Amino acid sequence: AALQSAREEVERLVRLAEDLLVLARAKDGRLPLSRENHIVREVLDAVAGRFDSRAAEAEREVVVGAPDDRVLVADRLRLEQALGNLVDNALRHGAGTIRLEAVEVAGVIVLRVSDEGQGFPDDFLPHAFDRFSRADVARAGGGAGLGLAIVDAIARAHGGTATAKNSASGGASVT
């Protein structure tokens, strides 16, 4: 039990160090990207697949909605990291079905992860992408509050933006 606990703590510290390195590189404009053409649907399916067993354990579902033929020029590893952070947050803090979606708006591919939970506290939304910002410290589940900051950094490195809002029908939505 002691070795298992030590292993989990080491893994948590490694993830924290890696996350801080991503943010430091992004701040200095040095976040390395390996841009290639990727079919959006395949990227979203891969991310959803990583969370299938966790979602099933929670009696929830991760649903992908994306055209089969849209191509995105991006760093797939970074994109999957950002989307994975969002799905992980939705599993830990949201409820109901998690939707990974891609739509094209004015020639730009917009990616969105949403759930059917309570959504973000209103006072959190203006600070959602700040480093070490957590919506509810009591329910944080050991997170360091870096997940959404990394999402924002990866979006900006790709020339995009990240936004968080609550859906009118309930739940959180990060685009």
C-alpha positions as CSV (number, residue, x, y, z in Angstrom):
1,A,0.0,0.0,0.0
2,A,2.9,2.4,0.8
3,L,4.6,1.7,-2.5
4,Q,1.3,2.2,-4.4
5,S,0.7,5.5,-2.6
6,A,4.3,6.6,-3.3
7,R,3.9,5.6,-7.0
8,E,0.6,7.6,-7.3
9,E,2.3,10.7,-5.7
10,V,5.3,10.5,-8.0
11,E,2.9,10.3,-11.0
12,R,1.0,13.3,-9.8
13,L,4.2,15.3,-9.3
14,V,5.4,14.3,-12.8
15,R,2.1,15.5,-14.3
16,L,2.3,18.7,-12.4
17,A,5.9,19.3,-13.6
18,E,4.9,18.5,-17.2
19,D,1.9,20.9,-17.0
20,L,4.0,23.7,-15.5
21,L,6.6,23.2,-18.3
22,V,3.8,23.4,-21.0
23,L,2.6,26.7,-19.4
24,A,6.1,28.1,-19.1
25,R,6.9,27.4,-22.8
26,A,3.5,28.8,-23.9
27,K,4.1,32.0,-21.9
28,D,7.4,32.5,-23.7
29,G,5.9,31.7,-27.0
30,R,8.0,28.5,-27.3
31,L,5.3,25.9,-27.0
32,P,6.6,23.4,-29.7
33,L,3.9,22.4,-32.2
34,S,4.2,19.7,-34.8
35,R,1.4,20.7,-37.2
36,E,0.0,18.1,-39.6
37,N,-3.3,17.4,-41.3
38,H,-5.7,15.3,-39.2
39,I,-9.2,14.2,-39.7
40,V,-11.1,15.9,-36.9
41,R,-13.5,13.0,-36.3
42,E,-10.5,10.6,-35.8
43,V,-8.9,12.9,-33.2
44,L,-12.2,13.3,-31.3
45,D,-12.8,9.5,-31.4
46,A,-9.4,8.8,-30.1
47,V,-9.9,11.2,-27.1
48,A,-13.3,9.7,-26.4
49,G,-11.9,6.2,-26.5
50,R,-9.3,7.0,-23.8
51,F,-12.2,7.8,-21.4
52,D,-14.6,5.0,-22.4
53,S,-13.9,2.8,-19.4
54,R,-13.9,5.6,-16.9
55,A,-17.2,6.9,-18.3
56,A,-18.7,3.5,-18.2
57,E,-17.7,3.1,-14.5
58,A,-19.5,6.3,-13.8
59,E,-22.5,5.2,-15.8
60,R,-21.9,8.0,-18.2
61,E,-21.2,8.3,-21.9
62,V,-18.8,10.3,-24.1
63,V,-20.4,11.1,-27.4
64,V,-18.6,12.4,-30.5
65,G,-20.3,14.7,-33.0
66,A,-18.1,15.7,-35.9
67,P,-18.2,15.6,-39.7
68,D,-16.3,12.6,-41.1
69,D,-14.4,14.6,-43.7
70,R,-13.1,17.8,-42.0
71,V,-9.4,18.2,-41.8
72,L,-7.6,20.2,-39.2
73,V,-4.0,21.4,-39.3
74,A,-2.8,21.0,-35.7
75,D,-0.4,19.3,-33.3
76,R,-2.4,16.2,-32.6
77,L,-0.6,15.4,-29.3
78,R,-1.3,18.9,-27.9
79,L,-4.9,18.9,-29.2
80,E,-5.6,15.5,-27.6
81,Q,-4.0,16.9,-24.4
82,A,-6.3,19.9,-24.3
83,L,-9.5,17.9,-25.2
84,G,-8.4,15.2,-22.7
85,N,-8.2,17.8,-20.0
86,L,-11.7,18.9,-20.8
87,V,-13.2,15.4,-20.8
88,D,-11.4,14.6,-17.6
89,N,-12.9,17.8,-16.0
90,A,-16.4,16.9,-17.3
91,L,-16.1,13.4,-15.8
92,R,-14.9,14.6,-12.4
93,H,-17.1,17.7,-12.0
94,G,-20.0,17.4,-14.5
95,A,-22.9,15.0,-15.0
96,G,-24.8,13.3,-17.7
97,T,-23.5,12.8,-21.3
98,I,-20.2,14.4,-22.3
99,R,-20.2,15.7,-25.8
100,L,-17.1,16.2,-27.9
101,E,-18.1,18.2,-30.9
102,A,-16.5,19.8,-33.9
103,V,-18.3,22.3,-36.2
104,E,-17.1,24.5,-39.0
105,V,-18.0,28.2,-38.6
106,A,-16.8,30.6,-41.3
107,G,-14.0,28.3,-42.4
108,V,-12.8,27.7,-38.8
109,I,-13.1,24.5,-37.0
110,V,-14.6,25.0,-33.5
111,L,-14.1,22.2,-31.0
112,R,-16.4,22.0,-27.9
113,V,-16.6,19.7,-24.9
114,S,-19.8,20.0,-22.9
115,D,-21.7,18.1,-20.2
116,E,-25.1,18.2,-18.5
117,G,-24.0,19.0,-14.9
118,Q,-24.5,22.1,-12.8
119,G,-22.0,24.1,-14.9
120,F,-19.4,26.5,-13.6
121,P,-20.0,28.8,-10.7
122,D,-20.7,32.3,-12.2
123,D,-17.8,33.9,-10.2
124,F,-15.4,31.3,-11.6
125,L,-16.1,32.0,-15.3
126,P,-14.0,35.2,-15.6
127,H,-11.0,33.3,-14.1
128,A,-11.6,29.8,-15.7
129,F,-8.3,29.9,-17.6
130,D,-6.1,31.4,-14.9
131,R,-3.3,29.2,-13.6
132,F,-4.2,27.4,-10.3
133,S,-7.8,28.5,-10.6
134,R,-10.3,25.9,-9.4
135,A,-14.1,26.2,-9.5
136,D,-14.6,24.5,-6.2
137,V,-11.5,23.9,-4.1
138,A,-13.4,21.5,-1.8
139,R,-14.3,19.2,-4.8
140,A,-11.0,19.6,-6.7
141,G,-10.1,16.0,-6.4
142,G,-6.4,16.6,-6.2
143,G,-6.1,18.8,-9.3
144,A,-3.7,21.7,-9.3
145,G,-6.0,24.0,-11.3
146,L,-3.8,23.9,-14.4
147,G,-6.0,22.0,-16.8
148,L,-8.0,24.9,-18.3
149,A,-4.9,27.1,-18.4
150,I,-3.2,24.4,-20.5
151,V,-6.3,24.2,-22.8
152,D,-6.0,28.0,-23.3
153,A,-2.3,27.8,-23.9
154,I,-2.7,25.1,-26.5
155,A,-5.6,27.0,-28.2
156,R,-3.5,30.2,-28.4
157,A,-0.5,28.3,-29.7
158,H,-2.7,27.1,-32.6
159,G,-3.9,30.7,-33.3
160,G,-7.2,30.1,-31.5
161,T,-9.0,31.0,-28.3
162,A,-10.6,29.2,-25.5
163,T,-13.9,30.1,-23.8
164,A,-16.0,28.6,-21.0
165,K,-19.7,29.2,-20.4
166,N,-22.7,27.5,-18.9
167,S,-25.3,26.2,-21.2
168,A,-28.8,27.6,-21.0
169,S,-30.1,24.0,-20.6
170,G,-27.6,23.2,-17.9
171,G,-24.0,22.0,-17.9
172,A,-20.7,23.5,-18.7
173,S,-19.3,24.1,-22.2
174,V,-15.7,24.8,-23.2
175,T,-15.0,25.8,-26.7
